Every structure is written in structure tokens, then in C-alpha cells.
Amino acid sequence: MAGQQCLAYASFMALVFSGVHYKEPAQSTAAIPVEVDFVVIGGGSGGATVAGRLSEVSKWQVLLLEAGPEEPIVQQVPAFSTQTYGTAKYDWQLKVEKTANDVTGVIPRAKMLGGCSAHNGMVYQRGVEADFQCWEKAGAKGWSFKEVLPYYKKSEDNLDPDVAKNTAYHSTGGPLGVQRVPYQDANARLLREAYKEGGYSEVDLNGGHDEGFAWSQTTARQGQRNSANTAFLLSARSKRSNLHIATGILVKKVNINAKTKRVESVEYTDPKGASKIVKARLEVILSAGTYLSPQLLMASGIGPADQLKKAGIPVIAPLNAVGSNLQDHVMVMSLPSINFSKTAVVPTPKQMNQHAQQFKKGTGPLTANGLNSLVIRTKSPLQPSSDARPYVQVQHAIGWQKNQNLIPYCKVDTPTANATTCYYNAVTASVVLLHSQDAGSVQINTTNPYGPPLIYQKILSSDQDVRAVAAVLKSLTETLRSSKSLQRAGATVNLPAAGAACGGQAVGSQAWYECVVRANGGSSWGHGVGTCSIGSVVDARLRVLGGVSGLRVVDASVMPCVPSGNTNAPAIMIGERAADFIKQDHGVKA
Ligand SMILES: Cc1cc2nc3c(=O)[nH]c(=O)nc-3n(C[C@H](O)[C@H](O)[C@H](O)COP(=O)(O)OP(=O)(O)OC[C@H]3O[C@@H](n4cnc5c(N)ncnc54)[C@H](O)[C@@H]3O)c2cc1C
């Protein structure tokens, strides 16, 4: 970058960060207590929520141990959302073992206070009634939509009056800010018109509508990210001396008395590499997420006995279901693409300054992370007829010409990391399969049981899945290609790229779209759940089964069926619910 640009960029970033409401706390150096009432392992969506809520009981000492650092300031700016992806400091970069049809090598998982809620796409979705029927069928008694809705509302501070007035579904005043992306650029607005024209109704997907098209609600406040950390911990830790938070602490295992099966303590490594123990007087709460919670259970002696024996870990509770039932949404990338003739442009220094000023006020392009502002959720005509859940979600991302490297925040490799301030001339629509027939697993690495687990994931191995996605892709492409609004604006809609193998099919036919879906593969959408499911690993109050006492799992891993939508809000809801269970079980009014 030339010197002058460098200066302009540096002062731009300083200006943007001066508008951020959050002040990054210093990394914790305070001594970790040797004994507390509750130890929460992992400060992500589930862990931050439950720890914050438990600390409301002033007589309880609550310790939260998080492997990663404090949530960095850059995460507060939605347009910079993905800058920490793939960095060793902030991302676990979990490797997926190769399986026949697996195309993902690495899964991004946040390693910071706030967990994935601090680096995700911020989309706020709760799932639909039929999702929770699936939970109940799997053994999650008392988790119907009617019963979980009060917990979604308990967290929520909905900041859009037209949405909030639907009080049957929404509420205000909770710690978690929820608002629609405050900014849509000209191309996003055009797409919105195109979908309306194509017969998609614009609805509130969290307001009783299973299907439709939405201007996305996000976990944000005044255009800035609201993670589970900033919602549930930030203010609590400054006010409550009974809430202890330690970052940079890697938990190794939970120590459980082999005779009584009662949890006693948690073993961790401090930042200097020393091995330490903290005793838990009442309970340990495991909130390390879908991949690392089952790993920690297994490292602590709870899991499939054969795997544990091979790893040399004494078996405390032989629970075969630990690590199985890994479910995820599957994204079929970048289909189709829309080229716009009128585009956003590389901003001048004056415009950048304006964007920073707008951001301070909660508006402007820096409050948006690409075209995540538009979401479609729909059933597929070819999904199993007995399944009432929506099967496909459509998301959008920005594409741009290669030479746009004039300012660093345009010069990034992943589409959603750009601000809509950057020059771009294409948008891609990606279809996401919400209910794959494939299930993967998380297994302990028998040669390195305390290291990252082995993750096995299959993708698009079922013909029915391919058919269901292809049918939606076909109608989506046809909608966009016949849109008068797009045509009037001079936008062209390209057919999805087809692999050479699709040459034998009639272009545009269902068979051709199926071939296109297979040729474009799929990848994890970051929404893995199910590896410590309610009904098989934990009971309906999230207590670990197998005769173990004093141990719960509170994160996305307990969801027995993946919801029809993004998974952050459900993980936070689980944290809220768990806090009430724990309070009730220890005689405190919830
Ligand atoms: C790239 C990406 C984009 C996403 N986008 C969206 C979106 O737009 N909307 C949405 O709703 N959902 C989204 N999700 C999914 C959603 O964010 C997650 O499902 C949710 O945050 C999971 O919450 P959790 O509590 O289960 O785990 P996490 O939030 O992952 O928290 C687990 C925490 O435990 C810590 N931990 C793990 N092991 C240890 C250990 N041994 N010792 C100490 N600490 C440990 C981790 O560092 C982490 O902070 C996205 C996910 C990803 C990865």
C-alpha cells in the first residue's frame, strides 16, 4: 500500500474504532480461585449466557474458563466480521477427517470470549415449531416451541418497533440486542424487489412464519455486534465480584470420582503451561461447543467404552452416544451469480470518513456484513413429504473483481468480510440444506486424547437431499432470471456453474440442477449440533446421564435435531434455560 493510502487507512480504522461502544478488557491476570460453586468451561453462546445468569445469585461463586482471549474490538464492526477467521489466536480451525464425499477440510470455530457468537454472521433465527417437535421425539421432554419461546424472549431486546410490537413472539429489555441490519445497499434493495416479484412474501421468520423471505434480524445493537459475551458478561463482570472470568485457560478434563461418579474438580493448563485444578462445590457446566464438549466428556471418562480404552482413559460412564449424531447444515456454494451493471465503488477517503461517522450513529455500510441481510427459508417440493420443516435456506454473498486491493478492508479473500463499501459487481446466492440425511461423528483421538478430536462428516451422500436442494435452486434461478427489476437495472443472472459432467443433461432440467448441486459440492455451514444430545447423552435438564452427578452440558451440542435456521439464538436459549434449571435444582427462585 502506498504511504498516503496507508495513512488514510490508519486514520479511518482509528475513527471507526473510536465509534465502537465496547472497550476490550485487558486479558485476565487475576489469580484463579481454587474452589468455587460452579465452573463453566467455555465462554461461547451457551457458556457466557449460563455463567452470566448464574452470577445473578450473589451467594454463588461462578468461574468461567475460556481457552481463547477476550473478544477483540474488531468483532464489533459487522463489516469486518470475518477478519479473525483462520487465525490461530482466535480460531480453533478444527480439521475434518477425509471421508468419501467430504469436501470441507477445516471448520472455523471461534476461540475467544463469546465463542462463535463473537465471530459468526450475526443472523438471528430461532427455528420453527416442527424443529422442537423433533427434539421432543428424541427425548427432550418439555422443549416444545411453546416452552422454549419464553426463554428466547427473556434474552431479547428487539430494537425494531415494527417487529417488537408482535409481543406474542418478541420482547424488549433483555440483554441481547436484536435488530435488522440497518443498512442495505442499492443491489441488496434490487434483490429484495426481485424476490417480491417472484412471489416470495417478506415475513418475520421469528414471528410465526416458517417460510418466506426476510430482511435479516441480527444480534446487534445500534449497528454493532452483540455477542453472548457483550450481552451476558460484560456488564455483569464489572458489577459482580462473584463472577470470575479467566481467558487463555485450556481445560484438559473434568475429574470425576470413580466410585461415586460425582464431579469433583476441573483440570486446566494456565497460560504459562502449568497444570492446575479448581474444585467445584456444586456443579461443572460444560459449554465447549459441538466438537469440543464431546471431546472433553471423553477425555474425562464419559463416552464409548471401546474408544476410551484404546485411548487409555479409565471409563467412568460408558455412554456410546457421546460424539455421535453430528448434524450440520450443508451449504452448496455460490449458485447462481448476478452481475450488476451499477455497483458500489471503492470509496474515496472522504466517503470512508463518512462511513466511519455513520457507523458511530449505528447506520451506514459498516453496520452490514455483506448481503447476509437477505434470507429466504423455504420447503422444497422434493423434501420428504412427512417432514413439516423448511428444508432450504438461501443466503447471499458479494463477489468482486480481482484488482480491488486499494484499501485493506476490501482486500480480503472471503466474500462476507468486505464492507458493502467496497467495489463489487456480483452477488451469489447459495442454497443451504437445513436437514441433511447424513450424520457425522466426533471421536477421541486415541493417540492424543487431550488434543483436538477426530471429526467425521458426510455431505450430500443422499439422493433425496440432492433432489430437495436442486428443486429450490431451480426455482430460485428461474425467479431471478425472469425478474423485471433486475433486468431494468441492467443486471444479468448467470446460470449456476455446471461441472463438465453435467454436459449430458438438458440445461435447466431438474436432472441438470441435481448434477450442478453434486458438482458444486457442499460445506459445513458452521451449524454443527447434536453430539451430546438431550435424550442420549444428557437428560431434559441437561444433566449428563450414566449415573454421573454434578455435570451438565449447556451448548449447541445438546440439540438432538438441527433447527431450521442459524444456531446461535437456540444455543443462547439453551443457556437461559439451563440457568433456570440449575437455580431450581439448588433451591433458588428462577
Ligand atoms: C463461521 C460461522 C458463522 C456462523 N454464523 C452464524 C450466524 O450468522 N447466525 C447464527 O445463529 N449462528 C451462526 N453460527 C453458529 C453459531 O454461532 C453457533 O452454533 C453457536 O455460537 C454455538 O454456541 P456454543 O455455545 O455451542 O459454542 P461456542 O460458541 O463455539 O463456544 C464454545 C467455547 O468454548 C471454548 N472452549 C472449547 N474448548 C475449550 C477448552 N478445552 N477449554 C476452555 N475453553 C474451551 C471455545 O473457545 C469457545 O469460546 C456460525 C458459526 C460459525 C463457525
The ligand as an ORCA input file, in Angstrom:
! r2SCAN-3c Opt
* xyz 0 1
  C     -18.252    -19.191     10.749
  C     -19.543    -19.318     11.494
  C     -20.623    -18.491     11.164
  C     -21.815    -18.630     11.840
  N     -22.848    -17.763     11.561
  C     -23.973    -17.818     12.302
  C     -24.995    -16.836     12.151
  O     -24.914    -15.911     11.347
  N     -26.084    -16.936     12.957
  C     -26.232    -17.939     13.870
  O     -27.266    -18.010     14.542
  N     -25.277    -18.872     14.031
  C     -24.143    -18.806     13.303
  N     -23.144    -19.712     13.529
  C     -23.353    -20.776     14.527
  C     -23.407    -20.297     15.967
  O     -22.595    -19.174     16.153
  C     -23.025    -21.458     16.893
  O     -23.909    -22.538     16.691
  C     -23.082    -21.089     18.367
  O     -22.369    -19.913     18.620
  C     -22.529    -22.246     19.189
  O     -22.519    -21.921     20.544
  P     -21.879    -22.902     21.613
  O     -22.083    -22.331     22.939
  O     -22.362    -24.268     21.341
  O     -20.318    -22.982     21.262
  P     -19.249    -21.855     21.026
  O     -19.892    -20.535     20.839
  O     -18.360    -22.380     19.961
  O     -18.444    -21.780     22.395
  C     -17.548    -22.741     22.832
  C     -16.452    -22.034     23.623
  O     -15.721    -22.979     24.366
  C     -14.351    -22.669     24.319
  N     -13.610    -23.908     24.573
  C     -13.609    -25.031     23.812
  N     -12.797    -25.957     24.357
  C     -12.271    -25.421     25.486
  C     -11.355    -25.899     26.466
  N     -10.816    -27.121     26.400
  N     -11.032    -25.074     27.495
  C     -11.575    -23.832     27.590
  N     -12.444    -23.336     26.673
  C     -12.784    -24.118     25.628
  C     -14.182    -22.127     22.915
  O     -13.009    -21.383     22.772
  C     -15.451    -21.315     22.729
  O     -15.304    -19.993     23.150
  C     -21.943    -19.598     12.859
  C     -20.855    -20.401     13.207
  C     -19.658    -20.269     12.541
  C     -18.497    -21.135     12.944
*
